[in-house]
Amino acid sequence: MAPYRMSAAELEKLKEWLEELLEKKFVRPNVSPWGAPVLLVKKKDGS
């Protein structure tokens, strides 16, 4: 998948979401050279 830029609003929302998941210990920091792209899609209700 080709890289793409995220808008400032999308990037801020992603950071908030990741911080919340880190606090709940659903995810943990990783330094692996492998990763997966993130694609944000708005729902019909705008969230």
FENLINBEL-V814047 format. One record per pair of residues at least 24 apart in sequence whose ideal C-beta (glycine too) atoms are under 10 Angstrom apart, sorted by the first residue. I is the first residue (numbers start at 1). GAP is how many residues later the second one is. Records with the same first field share a line. If there is no record, write none. Layout:
I=GAP ; GAP
This chain:
1=35 ; 36 ; 38
2=35
3=34
4=33 ; 35
6=32 ; 33 ; 34
7=33
9=31
10=28 ; 29 ; 30 ; 32
11=27 ; 29
13=27 ; 34
14=24 ; 26
